[in-house]
Amino acid sequence: MRLAHVRLYSPSQDQLHARLRTVPGDEDRLRGLVLRLRSGDEVALVAPPLPNGYDAVLMAVAPHRPAARVIEAFLWILTIQ
């Protein structure tokens, strides 16, 4: 389930972007990162293979808590970096 769009910047400016890895076997060369948040939620950040600023998609696998709560937990990790 798509939860939100996340703006990413170049790897030197954005720690999440620097951790994205190519999704094996994906013909579109998507890059992704799977995270288990302190809340216990598991999310994936999926992005196209562009080098500069672009939008990624934050996704969660059902079942999960209400989308707003998962997004809140994800945003919390961004504030501690």
N, C-alpha and C positions, 0 to 999 in steps of 0.2 A: 504494500500500500504506500503510495506517495504521501509524504507528510509535508514537505516544504522544499522550496528552492533555496540554495545556499550559494552566496557569491564567494568565489574563490579568487585568489590573486596568484602571482608567480610563486614558485616554491620558496624563493628566498624571503618572501614576505608572509607566507601563510604555511604554518606547520601542518595543517590538515592536507593541503595540496602536496606538500613534500612527501607525505606518507601514502599517497594514492599509488596503487600498483595496477598493472595491466590485468584485466580479467581474462584468465586462460580460455582460449578457444573462441573468444568473441570477435566476430568478423568486423565489427565497427570500431575495434580497438578502444573500447571503453576502459576507464580506469576506476578502481573502487577501493573502498576501505570499509571493513566491518568493525564495528565498535560495540562493546558491551559497556553500557553506561553504569555509573554507580547506583542508579535507580533499579538496575537489573534489566532494563530494556536493551534489546539488541537491535541495532540499526545499521544500515549500509549507506554510505555516501558514494554515489555513482556519478561520474563526470565524463564528458567527451574528451578526446585527446588533444585539446587545444593548449598552446603554451602560455597564454596570458590570461587576464581576467575573464571569467566566464561563470555561468551558473552550473551548479551540480544539483542533484536531487537527493534529498534525504528520504530513505525508505525504511519501513518496518515490516516485519513478518507477523501475521496474525497468529495467535491472539496477542494483543498488546493493550496497554492502557490507553485511555483516550488520547487522541493525537496531540492535543494541546499540552498534556502532561509530558509526553515523550519529547516534544519539541523543547519544552522548558528544561528538561534534564539535559538535552543536547546543548542548548545554549549555555548551561552552567559550565560545561567543560571548556567552552570557548572563553569564558571570563577568567579562568584560572591559568591560562597560558601566558 
